[in-house]
C-alpha cells in the first residue's frame, strides 16, 4: 500500500546522510511501527539561544534482556528502511538497568507523524495507524509482532503443578483504542482471549486505568508461534526453555535462560532441593 509523503520535511543533515523515506508499507515497516507504539517516543525540541530544533526519536528497553534486540533488530530496521544509523546509551547504574536507542531526523519524525499519525510526546490514547488497519492481514500481524516484542509479556504459571508449565501471553495498555484493535486482530487470527477494561493499577503511587488482554494456554501459544511469532530473544528464550523442558521458571533473565539451554545451568535449581 502506498504512503502519503506530501508532508515529509528533510533537514540539511537528512539530505547529507542520504536518508531514504519509503513510499510503500512493507511488513518490515509495519513491524517497526509496532515497536514504536510499544517502546518508542518522539518529540521536537527547540535548541537554546537559537531558532533550530532537534527531531528526536528514541526506544527504551531493559539493559540485559533487550540489549540484543536493540543492537540487532532495531538498529538493522532503521538501516534497512531509512539508511539511518542509530546510537545506544547504556545505563548500568544500580536499580536502573536500562538502555535507550535514539536518533535525530526531521524526515523520519515527520514521516512517522504525518504518514502514520504517530503522536508527539505522550502515547496514552494512541491507536493503530489507519493505513495499517486498511492493509492485509500480514501487515496487521507484522505490526502486532512488533508491538508484542516490546510490550507483551510471556510467562508460565504453575496452576496445579509444582513447576511453571502453563503459558500465558499478556498485553496491558492505557489506550482503549489500541486494546480494542489488538483484540480485533487476534480474533481475526483465531485466538481465544479474555479481556479486562478500565481496572485500576498503581505505579509509583500514581493511579492509572489499564486495559488487559490475555491469551492463556498451550493452544494459544502454539497458534501465536505459528501465526505471529516473536523476534525478541527476551520472549524466544522463554519459549525455547519451555519447549525443551516442559516448563520455564519465573524471574529468570536472558543470560540464565541461555545457560539453561546450553546445559550450563540446572533448571531445577530455581525450585530448590525439594522441587
N, C-alpha and C positions, 0 to 999 in steps of 0.2 A: 504494500500500500504506500502511495506517495505521501510525502510530508510537506506541509506548508512552510516554506523557508522565507516568506516575504518580510518577516520582521527580524531576521537574524542580522546582528551587527558584529563586524570584525574590528578588533583593535589593530594597531600597527604591529604589536607583538604577535598577534594571531597570524597575520599575513607573513611576518618574518619567519615564524615557526612552521609555516605550511600546514596550518590546521585545516582539517577536512571536515565538512559537515554533510552527513548523508542525506539523501532525499528519498530514501526508501526505508520503511520499517522492517528490519530483519529480526530474526529470533535472538541474535546477539544483542541488538539494541533494546529489544523488549526485556531481555534478561537484566540488562544494566539499569533500565528504568525501575524494575522491581527492586534491585539492590538499592537504588537511590531512595525510593519511598520507604524502604526498610531502615537503612542506616545513614542515609545521606542528608546533607543540608547545604543550602546555598544562600548567598546574600550579596548585596552590593554595598561596599564600604567607601565612604569619602575619605580621601587622604587628608591629613592635617596640613594646613597652610597652603593648599593648592586646590585647583578645580578637578584634579584627576580622581578616578575611582578604581577600586580593586574589585574584581568579579571572582569571588571565591566559592569553590565547591569542595566539600570535604566529606569523608566517610570515617566513622568511628567503629572501633572493634576491640575485642579482648586481646591483650598482649600475647598470651600463649596460644589460645585456641584458634585465633583468627589471623595470626601473622601470615601464615602461608596463603590464606585466602586473599589477603590484601596484596601481598608481594607478587602473587602469580595471577590470580583471576582478575581482580580489579585493575591492576597495572596493565595486563595484556588487553583487556577490553578497551581501555582508553587509547592504547596504542593502535589497536586494530581498527577501531571505529573512527577515531578522530586524529590519529597520528600525533597524539599528545602524551608526553611523559608526565608521570605523577611523582610526588615525593611523599615520604613516610616519616612521621615523628613517632618515636617510641617513648612512652612514659613508664619508666621502670621503678618509680618510687613505690615504697611500701604502701599498700592499701589503694593504689591507683591501678597499676597493671593494665594500661590501655594503650592503644595506638591510634593514629589518625593518618589516613591517606588524603592528600589535598592537592589542588591545582588551582591556577587562576587562568581564566579565559573568558573574555566577553562573548565570543562566538558560541562557545559551548553552553554558557549560562543562559544566554538569550534563546538558544535552541531549546534547552530544557524547559524554559519558562514559557515561551510563546508557542512552540510546536507541540508541546505535551501538556502545558498548563501546570507544570510543577511549581509549587509556591516558593516565594522567597521567605526566609525566616521559618516560622512555625508550620508544621505539617499536621496539626492537631485534627483538622477536619478534611484532610486531603482525600482524594478519590482516585480510582483507577482512571488514567487518561482516556478521553473519549475515543481516540484513534485506536487504542488497544481494545476497548470494548467493541469497536466496529470491525475488528480483524478476525482472522480464522482462529480455530481452537488451538493450533500450535503456537501462535503468537501469545495467546492468553496463558497457555501453560508455561511458556518460557518466562513471561512476566512473573507468574506465580512462583516459579522456581527461584528467581532472583530474590523475591520477597521472602521466601521460605529460608533461603540460605542465610539471610541476615536476621530475620525476625521470628521465625518459627522455632519451637523447642521440641526436640525429640528426647523422650525419656522412656524408661522401662520401670514398671511397677511390680511389686510383689503379689498384690492381690491376696490369694490364699496359699501362696508358696513361700519358701524360705529365701528365694533369690528373685531378682528383678527380671522377670521374663516377659511381662505383658506390655506391648508397645503402646505409646501414646504420643500423638503429634498435636501440638497446641499452638494457637496463634491468638495473641491479645493485642488490642489496639484501642485507642481512644476515639478513633474515627469510625463512626457508624456507617457512613457511605462506603468506606473501604471494606469494612467487615461484610457488609451485605453483598458487595460484588464478589468478594472472595468466596463466599458461600455459593453464589451462582455458578462460578467456575467449577467449584468442587462438585456440586450437584450435577452439572453437565457432564462431568467426567466419571460419574458413577459412585462417588464416595457416600458413605453413611456417616453422618456427623451429628453432633449435639452442639447447641449454641446457648450462650447466656449474654443478654444485653443489659447494659446500664447497672452493673454492680460496682460497689464502692471498693476502692483499694487505696491504701495509704502508702505513699513512698516518701520517706524522709519527712514524715508528719504532714505531708501535703495530700489532700483528698483528691482523688481522680475517679472519673467514671470510665469503666473499662468494658469492652465487648470481647467475648471469648468464643473461639471456635475450636472444637475438639474432635480429633479423628482417633478413635480408640480401637485396639485390637489388631490381630495379625493380618486379617483380610485387608484392612485399610492400609497398613504399612506395605504389604505386598503390592497393592494397587498403586500406592504412591510411587514406589520404586519403578514400577512399570510405566506409569503414565507421566509422572513429573520428575522424580529423582532429586538427588542432591549433588551439588558440585563442591560444597564446603566440606572439608575434611573434619570439621567440628562435628558434623552430623554423620558423615560417612564412616568414621572410625567407630562411632557408637553402633551403627548398623552392622558393621563387619564383625565387631566383637559379639554382638547378639547372634548373628548368623553362624558363627563358628562355635560358640559355646552354649547357645540357647538362652542366655541371659546377659545382662550388662549392668555392672554395679553403678550406683549413682555417685555423683560428686567426684568423678574422675576427670582429669584433663587430657588433652590430646596426646601428650607425651606418655602418660601412663597407659593409655589405650593402645598406642603403637607398640609399647613394650610388651603388653599383654599379647598382642597379635604375633609378635616376633618370638614369644616364649621366654622373654627376659624377666617377666613379672608374673607371679602366680595370681590368677584372677580370684582364687578363693581366699587370698589373704585379706581381701576387702570385707570379708564376712566373719573374720575371727576364727578361733580354733574349733568352735562348736558348729559352724555352719556346714 
